[in-house]
Amino acid sequence: MLSEFSPAWLALREPADAAARAAELLDPLRAHLVGTTRPVIRDLGAGSGSMGRWLAPRLGGPQHWVMHDHDPALLALAAAGMARFPMVTVETRKSDVTSLDAADLAGASLVTASALLDLLTAEEVDRLAAACVATGTPALLTLSVAGRVELSPADPLDAEFEAAFNSHQRRVHGSRTLLGPDAPGVAAEAFARHGAELLSRPSPWRLGPDEAGLAAEWLRGWVAAAVEQQSALGEAADGYLIRRLDAIAAGELRAVVDHRDIVAFPG
């Protein structure tokens, strides 16, 4: 099973991420950036840079990206991946995105993040919202886990694994209580409370036979997290996983994994 932050996993999920992001949110974002000759985009939790590779060509024109992550190896991949865009310059920052404040966003034209909010706490999301509003910086926050998984054909154990996985996503990590599937709602409330205007759209993964490799790796991780959270599921997990992986290999399983995208404009 691939680590959720490994380069191999990030590369495997990138096409599904690109297909899922709510591209209709870009029209109001482009309108907001009209007149900004070289927008400065701070990408939080940039990982290997998939957000930059997706968004930079859709914004078009000269841009400067500042990519934040705690992993220097991923940041190196992110910077290398942006070299294909000749009008884009990049700098990388090894940093803890959970502690960014308004001073860290000074001079930014846009804040972006992908698959990040569910890994934060309510306090960290509130701090991010406050910083964006205080600096007048719009935010595009994509692919936050929303909690619902629809598998077809259905299995009697689907709901139990979904509930256990969602509980795992809300786990206490050290002193931090992660938001997991509550992140989209908590983020929307936080930005609204600080005076931002919001647009939100669903951005589900839709996995079928063409995404069999991703579906299999996702399923293994989904089941493992569920069992870690609720050990009683361990007895049934092997049989469930075999049935589901066999269905993926046969091209019979479809999965819809819900995510949500948000764009917030300071009021």
C-alpha positions as CSV (number, residue, x, y, z in Angstrom):
1,M,0.0,0.0,0.0
2,L,1.4,3.4,-1.0
3,S,1.8,6.2,1.5
4,E,-0.7,9.0,1.0
5,F,2.3,11.5,0.7
6,S,4.6,9.3,-1.4
7,P,5.6,10.6,-4.9
8,A,4.1,7.3,-6.4
9,W,0.7,7.9,-4.7
10,L,0.6,11.5,-5.7
11,A,1.5,10.7,-9.3
12,L,-1.2,8.0,-9.4
13,R,-3.9,10.2,-8.1
14,E,-3.0,13.3,-10.2
15,P,-5.1,12.6,-13.3
16,A,-8.2,11.9,-11.1
17,D,-7.6,15.1,-9.2
18,A,-7.3,17.1,-12.4
19,A,-10.6,15.6,-13.7
20,A,-12.4,16.2,-10.4
21,R,-11.5,19.8,-9.6
22,A,-14.5,22.1,-10.1
23,A,-13.1,24.1,-13.1
24,E,-16.2,26.4,-13.1
25,L,-14.9,28.1,-10.0
26,L,-12.0,29.5,-12.1
27,D,-14.2,32.0,-14.0
28,P,-14.9,34.2,-11.0
29,L,-11.3,33.7,-9.9
30,R,-9.9,34.9,-13.2
31,A,-12.2,37.9,-13.1
32,H,-10.9,38.8,-9.6
33,L,-7.3,38.6,-10.9
34,V,-7.9,40.8,-13.9
35,G,-5.4,43.6,-13.9
36,T,-2.8,41.7,-11.8
37,T,0.1,41.5,-14.2
38,R,2.1,38.8,-12.5
39,P,0.0,37.1,-9.7
40,V,1.8,35.6,-6.8
41,I,0.3,32.3,-5.8
42,R,1.1,30.6,-2.5
43,D,0.3,26.9,-2.8
44,L,0.0,25.4,0.7
45,G,0.9,21.8,1.2
46,A,2.0,21.7,-2.4
47,G,3.3,18.2,-2.3
48,S,4.7,17.2,-5.8
49,G,3.0,20.3,-7.3
50,S,-0.2,18.9,-8.9
51,M,-2.2,22.0,-8.2
52,G,0.4,24.2,-9.9
53,R,0.5,21.9,-13.0
54,W,-3.3,22.0,-13.2
55,L,-3.9,25.7,-12.4
56,A,-1.0,27.6,-14.0
57,P,-2.0,26.9,-17.7
58,R,-5.7,27.6,-16.8
59,L,-4.8,31.0,-15.4
60,G,-2.4,31.7,-18.3
61,G,0.2,34.5,-18.5
62,P,3.1,35.3,-16.2
63,Q,2.8,33.9,-12.7
64,H,5.0,33.5,-9.6
65,W,4.4,30.4,-7.5
66,V,5.5,30.0,-3.9
67,M,5.2,26.4,-2.9
68,H,5.0,25.5,0.8
69,D,5.5,22.0,2.1
70,H,7.3,20.2,4.9
71,D,9.0,17.7,2.6
72,P,12.0,19.0,0.6
73,A,12.0,16.1,-1.8
74,L,8.4,16.7,-2.8
75,L,9.1,20.4,-3.2
76,A,12.0,19.6,-5.6
77,L,9.5,17.6,-7.7
78,A,7.0,20.4,-7.6
79,A,9.6,23.0,-8.8
80,A,10.8,20.7,-11.6
81,G,7.3,20.0,-12.8
82,M,6.6,23.7,-13.3
83,A,9.6,24.1,-15.6
84,R,7.2,23.2,-18.5
85,F,5.6,26.6,-18.2
86,P,8.0,29.3,-19.5
87,M,6.1,32.3,-18.1
88,V,6.0,30.8,-14.6
89,T,8.6,31.3,-11.9
90,V,8.8,29.2,-8.8
91,E,10.3,29.3,-5.3
92,T,9.9,26.7,-2.7
93,R,9.5,27.1,1.1
94,K,10.0,24.3,3.6
95,S,7.4,25.3,6.1
96,D,4.6,24.1,8.4
97,V,1.4,25.2,6.7
98,T,-0.5,24.7,10.0
99,S,1.1,27.8,11.5
100,L,0.9,30.4,8.6
101,D,-0.5,33.8,9.5
102,A,-1.2,37.1,7.7
103,A,2.4,38.0,7.6
104,D,3.2,34.9,5.7
105,L,0.7,35.8,3.0
106,A,1.9,39.4,2.5
107,G,2.1,40.2,-1.2
108,A,0.1,37.1,-2.3
109,S,-2.5,37.4,-5.1
110,L,-4.0,34.0,-4.4
111,V,-3.7,31.2,-1.9
112,T,-4.3,27.6,-3.1
113,A,-4.4,24.2,-1.5
114,S,-5.4,20.7,-2.7
115,A,-6.4,17.8,-0.5
116,L,-5.2,19.7,2.6
117,L,-8.2,21.0,4.7
118,D,-9.2,17.6,6.0
119,L,-5.7,17.3,7.5
120,L,-6.1,20.5,9.5
121,T,-7.9,21.4,12.7
122,A,-10.7,23.8,13.1
123,E,-8.4,26.3,14.7
124,E,-5.9,26.0,11.8
125,V,-8.6,26.5,9.2
126,D,-9.9,29.5,11.1
127,R,-6.4,31.0,11.2
128,L,-6.0,30.5,7.4
129,A,-9.4,32.2,6.8
130,A,-8.5,35.1,9.0
131,A,-5.1,35.5,7.3
132,C,-6.7,35.5,3.8
133,V,-9.3,38.0,4.8
134,A,-6.8,40.3,6.6
135,T,-4.5,40.4,3.6
136,G,-7.3,40.6,1.0
137,T,-6.2,37.3,-0.6
138,P,-8.7,35.0,-2.3
139,A,-8.3,31.3,-1.7
140,L,-8.9,28.3,-4.0
141,L,-9.2,25.2,-1.8
142,T,-9.8,22.0,-3.7
143,L,-10.4,18.3,-3.1
144,S,-11.3,18.3,0.6
145,V,-12.7,14.9,1.6
146,A,-16.4,15.2,2.1
147,G,-17.1,11.7,3.7
148,R,-19.4,10.0,1.2
149,V,-18.3,7.0,-0.8
150,E,-20.6,5.3,-3.3
151,L,-19.5,1.9,-4.6
152,S,-21.3,0.0,-7.3
153,P,-22.3,-2.8,-7.1
154,A,-22.9,-2.3,-3.4
155,D,-21.7,-4.6,-0.7
156,P,-23.4,-5.0,2.7
157,L,-20.2,-3.9,4.5
158,D,-19.7,-0.7,2.5
159,A,-21.4,1.6,5.1
160,E,-19.5,0.1,8.0
161,F,-16.1,0.7,6.3
162,E,-17.2,4.2,5.3
163,A,-18.2,5.2,8.8
164,A,-15.0,3.8,10.3
165,F,-12.9,5.6,7.7
166,N,-14.6,8.9,8.4
167,S,-14.0,8.4,12.1
168,H,-10.3,7.7,11.4
169,Q,-10.2,11.0,9.4
170,R,-11.4,12.8,12.5
171,R,-8.8,11.2,14.7
172,V,-6.7,13.0,17.3
173,H,-3.1,13.3,16.0
174,G,-0.8,14.3,18.8
175,S,-2.7,17.3,20.3
176,R,-4.5,18.1,17.1
177,T,-8.1,16.9,16.3
178,L,-8.3,16.6,12.5
179,L,-11.3,17.8,10.6
180,G,-11.5,14.9,8.1
181,P,-14.9,15.0,6.2
182,D,-16.1,18.0,8.3
183,A,-13.5,20.2,6.7
184,P,-15.5,21.7,3.8
185,G,-18.3,22.8,6.1
186,V,-15.9,24.1,8.8
187,A,-13.9,26.0,6.2
188,A,-17.0,27.6,4.6
189,E,-18.2,28.7,8.1
190,A,-14.8,30.1,9.0
191,F,-14.4,32.2,5.8
192,A,-18.0,33.5,6.1
193,R,-17.4,34.4,9.7
194,H,-14.4,36.5,8.7
195,G,-16.4,38.2,6.0
196,A,-15.4,36.4,2.9
197,E,-17.8,35.6,0.0
198,L,-17.8,31.9,-0.9
199,L,-18.6,29.6,-3.8
200,S,-18.5,25.9,-3.3
201,R,-18.9,23.0,-5.7
202,P,-18.6,19.2,-5.5
203,S,-15.4,17.7,-7.0
204,P,-15.8,13.9,-6.7
205,W,-13.4,11.3,-8.0
206,R,-15.2,9.0,-10.4
207,L,-13.3,5.8,-10.7
208,G,-14.0,3.1,-13.2
209,P,-12.1,0.5,-15.3
210,D,-9.8,3.2,-16.7
211,E,-8.7,4.1,-13.1
212,A,-8.3,0.6,-11.9
213,G,-4.8,1.2,-10.5
214,L,-5.8,4.2,-8.5
215,A,-9.1,2.5,-7.3
216,A,-7.1,-0.5,-6.0
217,E,-4.6,1.6,-4.1
218,W,-7.3,3.9,-2.7
219,L,-9.4,0.9,-1.6
220,R,-6.5,-0.7,0.2
221,G,-5.8,2.6,2.1
222,W,-9.5,3.1,2.8
223,V,-9.9,-0.3,4.3
224,A,-6.7,-0.2,6.3
225,A,-7.6,3.2,7.9
226,A,-11.1,1.8,8.7
227,V,-9.6,-1.2,10.4
228,E,-7.1,0.9,12.3
229,Q,-10.0,2.9,13.6
230,Q,-12.3,0.0,14.3
231,S,-10.4,-3.2,14.9
232,A,-13.6,-5.3,15.0
233,L,-13.7,-4.8,11.2
234,G,-10.4,-6.7,10.9
235,E,-12.1,-10.1,10.8
236,A,-14.2,-9.1,7.8
237,A,-11.6,-6.9,6.1
238,D,-9.7,-9.6,4.2
239,G,-12.7,-11.1,2.5
240,Y,-14.2,-7.7,1.8
241,L,-10.9,-6.5,0.2
242,I,-10.6,-9.6,-1.9
243,R,-14.1,-9.2,-3.2
244,R,-13.6,-5.5,-4.0
245,L,-10.2,-5.9,-5.6
246,D,-11.5,-8.8,-7.7
247,A,-14.3,-6.6,-8.9
248,I,-11.8,-3.8,-9.8
249,A,-9.6,-6.3,-11.7
250,A,-12.7,-7.5,-13.7
251,G,-13.7,-3.9,-14.5
252,E,-16.9,-4.2,-12.6
253,L,-16.5,-1.8,-9.7
254,R,-17.3,1.9,-9.9
255,A,-16.5,4.3,-7.1
256,V,-17.6,7.9,-6.5
257,V,-15.4,9.4,-3.7
258,D,-16.8,12.8,-2.7
259,H,-14.7,15.9,-2.3
260,R,-15.6,19.6,-2.3
261,D,-13.9,22.7,-3.7
262,I,-14.2,26.2,-2.3
263,V,-13.2,29.6,-3.6
264,A,-13.3,32.4,-1.1
265,F,-13.1,36.1,-1.9
266,P,-12.4,38.6,1.0
267,G,-15.3,40.9,1.5
